[in-house]
Amino acid sequence: MSRALFPGWRPDAAGREQLAAILARLRAAWPAGAPPLRPRRPDQWHATLCFLGHDMAHVVTPALLDALADVAARVAPHALEIGRLDYWPRPGVVVALPRNPAPLQALCDAVDAAVRACGVAAAQATTRPHITLAHTDRGLAATPWLAGVDCRSAPLRVDDFELLVNPGGRYEPLGRWRLSGGAGGS
């Protein structure tokens, strides 16, 4: 069991439908003879806002939960459009990348700062917000054909985030906060 702990954003039902359509186009474009594509389940799709670590239940304190609530009160909800797919060879994953990562990156940065202000040293800050759609073999040769996969979809709404724990194969929320800052985002 991984017991990974992290604040994350998960798409709502409409967002999962949009991602499922992109995944279907990815599967259709996957070259014959390529290593198998192992899609993640829709309930596993998320963007990690910062990674706290494994077996970190002891850091889930009222101060941390309050700090995350404060982030939600300052950050505006916004739309996320998928701009392209990419293959990351080291972990062997196909990821969906935002067309404009700035709003989601701002949320990542605010969450990371709030976590650190609580004295929790995050194991890894998020510097490239993404949604992992599928796993495949590590270290594949270049995948230029990914650029041809149509990623057009309706925008996904980023209007909340959760503190998630992964007890093995699923994500369980330990807290959830609605974004309510600013004028409502794009």
C-alpha positions as CSV (number, residue, x, y, z in Angstrom):
1,M,0.0,0.0,0.0
2,S,1.4,3.4,-1.0
3,R,-0.4,5.6,1.6
4,A,0.5,8.6,-0.6
5,L,-0.8,11.9,0.8
6,F,-1.3,14.9,-1.4
7,P,-3.6,17.9,-2.1
8,G,-5.1,17.3,-5.5
9,W,-7.8,18.4,-7.9
10,R,-10.1,15.8,-9.5
11,P,-12.4,16.5,-12.5
12,D,-16.1,16.5,-12.0
13,A,-18.4,14.1,-14.0
14,A,-18.4,16.4,-17.0
15,G,-14.6,16.7,-16.9
16,R,-14.2,13.0,-16.7
17,E,-16.4,12.6,-19.8
18,Q,-14.2,15.1,-21.6
19,L,-11.0,13.2,-20.6
20,A,-12.6,9.9,-21.5
21,A,-13.2,11.2,-25.0
22,I,-9.5,12.3,-25.3
23,L,-8.4,8.9,-24.0
24,A,-10.6,7.2,-26.6
25,R,-8.8,9.2,-29.3
26,L,-5.5,8.4,-27.7
27,R,-6.3,4.6,-27.8
28,A,-7.4,4.9,-31.5
29,A,-4.1,6.6,-32.4
30,W,-1.9,4.2,-30.3
31,P,0.4,2.5,-32.9
32,A,0.1,-1.2,-33.7
33,G,2.9,-3.0,-32.1
34,A,3.6,-0.4,-29.5
35,P,3.8,-1.6,-25.9
36,P,0.4,-1.8,-24.3
37,L,-1.3,1.3,-23.1
38,R,-2.7,0.9,-19.6
39,P,-5.4,3.6,-19.0
40,R,-6.0,4.8,-15.5
41,R,-9.6,4.6,-14.3
42,P,-11.6,7.8,-14.4
43,D,-11.8,7.9,-10.6
44,Q,-8.0,8.0,-10.5
45,W,-7.7,11.1,-12.8
46,H,-6.3,14.0,-10.8
47,A,-3.7,16.8,-10.8
48,T,-1.4,16.6,-7.8
49,L,-1.0,20.1,-6.4
50,C,2.0,19.1,-4.3
51,F,3.1,15.7,-3.0
52,L,3.5,15.4,0.7
53,G,4.9,11.9,0.9
54,H,4.0,8.4,2.0
55,D,2.8,7.4,5.4
56,M,2.3,11.1,6.4
57,A,-1.0,10.9,8.3
58,H,0.7,12.6,11.2
59,V,0.9,15.9,9.2
60,V,-2.9,16.1,8.8
61,T,-3.5,18.6,11.6
62,P,-6.1,21.2,12.1
63,A,-3.5,23.8,11.2
64,L,-2.9,22.1,7.8
65,L,-6.6,21.8,7.1
66,D,-7.1,25.5,8.0
67,A,-4.2,26.5,5.8
68,L,-5.7,24.6,2.8
69,A,-9.1,26.2,3.5
70,D,-7.4,29.6,3.4
71,V,-5.9,28.8,0.0
72,A,-9.4,27.9,-1.3
73,A,-10.7,31.3,0.0
74,R,-8.0,33.2,-1.9
75,V,-7.8,31.3,-5.2
76,A,-10.5,31.8,-7.9
77,P,-12.2,28.9,-9.7
78,H,-11.1,28.7,-13.3
79,A,-11.4,26.7,-16.5
80,L,-8.7,24.2,-17.6
81,E,-8.4,23.3,-21.3
82,I,-6.3,20.4,-22.3
83,G,-3.7,21.6,-24.8
84,R,-1.8,18.5,-25.7
85,L,-0.7,15.0,-24.6
86,D,2.8,14.1,-23.8
87,Y,4.8,10.9,-22.9
88,W,7.1,11.1,-20.0
89,P,9.7,8.3,-20.4
90,R,11.0,8.0,-16.9
91,P,7.7,7.1,-15.2
92,G,6.3,5.7,-18.4
93,V,3.1,7.7,-18.5
94,V,1.0,9.6,-21.0
95,V,-0.2,12.9,-19.5
96,A,-2.7,15.6,-20.5
97,L,-1.2,19.0,-20.2
98,P,-3.2,22.3,-19.8
99,R,-3.2,24.7,-22.7
100,N,-2.5,27.5,-20.2
101,P,-1.0,26.0,-17.1
102,A,-0.7,29.3,-15.2
103,P,-4.0,29.2,-13.2
104,L,-3.5,25.6,-12.1
105,Q,0.2,26.3,-11.4
106,A,-0.8,29.2,-9.2
107,L,-3.1,26.9,-7.2
108,C,-0.2,24.4,-6.9
109,D,2.1,27.2,-5.7
110,A,-0.4,28.5,-3.2
111,V,-1.0,25.0,-1.8
112,D,2.7,24.2,-1.6
113,A,3.4,27.5,0.2
114,A,0.5,26.9,2.7
115,V,1.8,23.4,3.4
116,R,5.3,24.6,4.0
117,A,4.0,27.5,6.3
118,C,2.6,24.7,8.5
119,G,6.0,23.3,8.9
120,V,5.4,20.4,6.5
121,A,8.2,19.8,4.0
122,A,6.4,18.6,0.9
123,A,8.3,15.8,-0.7
124,Q,7.8,17.4,-4.1
125,A,6.4,20.6,-5.4
126,T,4.4,20.5,-8.6
127,T,6.1,22.3,-11.4
128,R,4.2,20.9,-14.4
129,P,0.6,20.4,-13.6
130,H,-0.9,17.4,-15.5
131,I,-3.4,14.6,-15.4
132,T,-2.0,11.1,-16.0
133,L,-4.3,9.3,-18.4
134,A,-2.4,6.1,-18.8
135,H,0.7,4.1,-18.1
136,T,2.9,2.3,-20.6
137,D,6.5,1.0,-20.7
138,R,9.2,3.3,-19.4
139,G,11.8,4.7,-21.8
140,L,9.9,4.3,-25.1
141,A,11.4,5.8,-28.2
142,A,10.1,9.2,-29.4
143,T,6.3,9.5,-29.7
144,P,5.8,12.3,-32.2
145,W,2.4,10.8,-33.2
146,L,1.0,12.0,-29.9
147,A,1.0,15.5,-31.3
148,G,-1.7,14.4,-33.7
149,V,-4.1,13.3,-31.0
150,D,-7.1,15.7,-30.9
151,C,-7.3,17.1,-27.4
152,R,-10.2,19.5,-28.1
153,S,-12.9,19.4,-25.5
154,A,-15.0,21.6,-23.4
155,P,-13.1,23.3,-20.6
156,L,-12.8,21.4,-17.3
157,R,-13.8,23.3,-14.2
158,V,-11.3,23.7,-11.5
159,D,-13.5,24.9,-8.6
160,D,-12.3,22.8,-5.7
161,F,-9.5,20.6,-4.4
162,E,-9.1,17.9,-1.9
163,L,-6.5,16.4,0.5
164,L,-6.2,12.9,-0.7
165,V,-4.7,9.7,0.6
166,N,-4.1,6.6,-1.5
167,P,-4.5,3.5,0.6
168,G,-4.0,1.4,-2.5
169,G,-5.7,1.7,-5.9
170,R,-8.1,4.5,-5.0
171,Y,-8.1,7.9,-3.5
172,E,-9.9,8.8,-0.3
173,P,-10.6,12.5,0.5
174,L,-9.6,13.7,4.0
175,G,-10.9,17.2,3.3
176,R,-12.4,19.2,0.4
177,W,-12.4,22.9,-0.3
178,R,-14.4,25.0,-2.8
179,L,-12.3,27.7,-4.5
180,S,-14.0,31.1,-3.8
181,G,-11.4,33.8,-4.3
182,G,-11.3,36.4,-7.0
183,A,-13.9,37.1,-9.6
184,G,-14.5,33.6,-10.8
185,G,-11.8,32.9,-13.3
186,S,-11.9,32.2,-17.0
